[in-house]
Amino acid sequence: MYGGVGVATDGTWIDQMTEDAAKLAETTQTNFFKTAAQHGLVRADTPREGVTANWRDEIGRATDLVAARARFFDLVILGRSDRVIDQPSTDVIEQTLLSAGRPVLLAPATAPAALGKTIAVGWDGSVQSVRGLAAAMPLLRKATKAIVMTIGNKPDADTAAANDYLRWHGIASEVQNVSAVSGVGPGELLLSAARDAGADLLAMGAFGKGPWREMLFGGATRTIVGSSLLPVLMTH
């Protein structure tokens, strides 16, 4: 728990908590495979070809477990936890971004009607934005349009080269510069511009310090991870 209080407990209380957790896991697993079947996903407990679904039960800190396991998947999908009270998110999102080495898709609370038709690409010319662009390429190749977005005047960002890179890959792309606004964070500006442009996905690099952290853990956190209708693909 956030904070934490040291109290004495008896075995009965711990046994009850363990039993409740087991029941919740069983119910969740049943619903998971029911949903998977509705989307044509075959259950497979060992590696095999084709689109499959698998379930794992593990005990420990979610932050460590998810980040470690995520390394062996092409894409990690995470959302805001409704169990966190008065907090923008758990630290699972940040830890997975920082240590898994895999792209993370932040899912909105409500599934969007479309995904990846118009993709906004956050760009500032950094190594992180290059990696973010590379991670998004499988989706960009299937997109109808891509929009390379920069915040403020960044002459060294070379957005024209990034735009040409996408066009050389046969991706219809354009450049949009978003003016900086005093008092408004770059993360909020980027998200707002992507929405206004009609994007259904925002792809960007996750910087050690910068827009992604402000978006996740600053003022725009609840908008993006909680109620946002715009999924965000991030790569550190």
C-alpha positions in Angstrom: 0.0 0.0 0.0 1.1 3.6 -0.5 2.5 4.8 2.8 1.9 1.7 4.9 1.0 1.2 8.6 2.6 -1.5 10.8 -0.1 -3.5 12.7 -0.3 -6.9 14.3 -2.3 -9.4 12.4 -3.5 -12.9 13.1 -3.4 -16.0 10.9 -7.2 -15.9 10.3 -7.0 -12.5 8.7 -4.1 -13.5 6.4 -5.8 -16.8 5.5 -9.0 -14.9 4.5 -7.0 -12.4 2.4 -5.2 -15.2 0.6 -8.6 -17.0 0.0 -10.1 -13.8 -1.4 -7.1 -13.2 -3.7 -7.4 -16.8 -5.0 -11.1 -16.3 -5.8 -10.5 -13.1 -7.6 -7.7 -14.6 -9.6 -9.9 -17.5 -10.6 -12.8 -15.2 -11.7 -10.4 -13.0 -13.6 -8.8 -16.0 -15.4 -12.3 -17.2 -16.4 -13.2 -13.8 -17.8 -9.9 -13.5 -19.5 -10.2 -16.7 -21.5 -13.9 -16.0 -22.3 -12.8 -12.7 -23.8 -9.9 -14.3 -25.6 -12.3 -16.9 -27.2 -14.6 -14.1 -28.4 -11.7 -12.7 -30.3 -10.6 -16.0 -31.8 -7.5 -16.5 -29.5 -6.6 -20.1 -28.9 -5.4 -21.0 -25.4 -1.8 -22.4 -25.4 0.3 -23.1 -22.4 3.4 -24.0 -24.4 5.0 -22.1 -27.3 3.3 -22.6 -30.7 2.6 -20.8 -33.9 -0.4 -18.6 -34.4 -2.3 -16.1 -32.2 -2.7 -17.5 -28.8 -3.6 -16.6 -25.2 -1.8 -17.7 -22.0 -2.4 -17.1 -18.3 0.2 -16.9 -15.5 -0.3 -16.7 -11.7 2.6 -15.1 -9.9 3.1 -13.8 -6.3 5.2 -10.8 -5.6 5.5 -7.1 -6.2 3.7 -6.3 -9.5 6.3 -3.6 -10.3 9.1 -6.2 -10.4 7.1 -9.1 -11.9 5.6 -7.2 -14.8 8.8 -5.3 -15.7 10.8 -8.6 -15.7 8.3 -10.6 -17.6 7.6 -7.9 -20.2 11.1 -8.3 -21.6 10.0 -11.4 -23.5 7.1 -9.9 -25.4 7.0 -7.6 -28.4 4.5 -5.2 -26.8 3.3 -4.5 -23.3 -0.2 -3.1 -22.7 -0.8 -1.4 -19.4 -3.6 0.8 -18.1 -4.4 2.8 -15.0 -5.3 0.7 -11.9 -8.6 1.5 -10.4 -7.3 0.1 -7.1 -5.0 3.0 -6.6 -6.7 5.7 -4.5 -5.8 9.4 -5.1 -2.7 8.4 -7.1 -2.3 9.0 -10.9 -1.1 5.4 -11.5 0.9 2.6 -9.9 4.7 2.6 -10.4 4.4 -0.5 -12.7 4.1 1.8 -15.8 7.2 3.7 -15.1 9.3 0.7 -14.0 8.2 -1.3 -17.1 9.1 1.6 -19.4 12.5 2.1 -17.7 13.7 -1.5 -17.4 11.8 -3.8 -19.7 13.3 -2.5 -23.0 10.0 -3.0 -24.8 7.4 -0.6 -26.1 4.5 0.0 -23.8 1.0 0.8 -25.0 -1.0 2.8 -22.5 -4.6 1.8 -22.9 -7.4 4.2 -22.2 -10.2 3.4 -19.8 -12.6 2.9 -22.8 -11.6 1.0 -25.9 -11.4 3.3 -28.9 -13.4 2.7 -32.0 -10.3 2.6 -34.1 -6.6 2.2 -33.5 -3.6 3.2 -35.7 -5.4 4.7 -38.7 -4.0 8.1 -38.0 -0.8 8.1 -35.8 0.8 11.2 -34.3 4.5 10.8 -33.7 6.1 12.9 -30.9 9.5 14.0 -32.3 12.3 16.2 -30.9 15.3 14.7 -32.7 16.6 12.8 -29.7 17.7 9.2 -29.6 14.6 8.4 -27.6 12.3 9.8 -30.2 14.2 7.8 -32.9 13.6 4.6 -30.9 10.0 5.5 -30.4 9.6 6.0 -34.1 11.3 2.6 -34.8 9.0 0.8 -32.3 5.9 2.3 -34.0 6.9 1.3 -37.5 4.9 -2.0 -37.6 1.8 0.1 -36.9 2.8 3.1 -39.0 3.1 0.9 -42.1 -0.6 0.0 -41.7 -1.7 3.5 -40.9 -3.6 5.7 -43.3 -1.6 8.8 -42.2 1.2 9.8 -39.9 1.8 13.2 -38.4 5.3 14.1 -37.1 4.7 16.5 -34.2 7.2 18.8 -32.4 6.7 21.1 -29.5 8.1 24.7 -29.7 10.9 25.9 -32.0 13.4 23.1 -32.3 15.6 23.8 -35.3 17.8 20.8 -34.5 15.0 18.3 -34.4 15.1 17.9 -38.2 11.5 17.0 -38.6 11.8 17.2 -42.4 14.2 14.2 -42.3 11.9 12.3 -40.0 9.0 13.0 -42.4 11.1 11.9 -45.4 12.1 8.7 -43.5 8.4 7.7 -43.2 7.6 8.6 -46.8 10.5 6.5 -48.0 8.7 3.6 -46.2 5.6 4.4 -48.2 3.8 6.0 -45.3 1.7 9.1 -46.0 3.2 11.6 -43.6 3.1 15.3 -42.7 4.8 17.6 -40.2 3.1 19.7 -37.6 4.8 22.1 -35.2 2.9 22.8 -32.0 3.6 26.3 -30.5 4.7 26.3 -26.9 2.2 27.8 -24.5 3.3 29.4 -21.2 2.1 27.4 -18.2 1.1 24.4 -20.3 3.4 21.3 -20.1 4.8 19.8 -23.4 3.0 16.5 -22.6 -0.4 18.2 -22.4 0.3 20.2 -25.6 1.4 17.0 -27.5 -1.7 15.1 -26.4 -4.1 18.0 -27.2 -2.5 18.5 -30.6 -2.7 14.8 -31.4 -6.4 14.8 -30.5 -7.1 17.9 -32.5 -5.4 16.4 -35.6 -7.8 13.4 -35.4 -5.1 10.9 -34.4 -6.2 7.7 -32.8 -2.7 6.8 -31.4 0.2 8.8 -30.1 3.6 7.3 -30.5 6.7 8.8 -28.7 9.9 8.1 -27.0 10.0 7.9 -23.2 12.7 10.3 -22.1 14.7 10.1 -18.9 13.3 13.5 -18.1 10.8 15.3 -20.2 7.3 15.2 -21.8 6.5 11.6 -21.1 7.2 11.8 -17.4 5.2 15.0 -17.1 2.4 13.3 -19.1 2.3 10.2 -16.9 3.1 11.6 -13.5 2.3 15.3 -13.8 -0.8 17.3 -14.5 -2.0 15.4 -17.5 -1.7 12.0 -15.9 -5.3 11.3 -15.2 -6.2 12.5 -18.7 -3.8 10.1 -20.5 -3.7 7.0 -18.3 -7.3 7.3 -16.9 -10.0 8.8 -19.1 -8.1 9.6 -22.3 -9.6 8.3 -25.5 -6.2 8.3 -27.1 -3.9 5.3 -26.6 -0.2 6.2 -26.2 2.7 4.0 -27.4 5.9 4.8 -25.5 9.4 3.4 -25.8 12.4 4.2 -23.5 
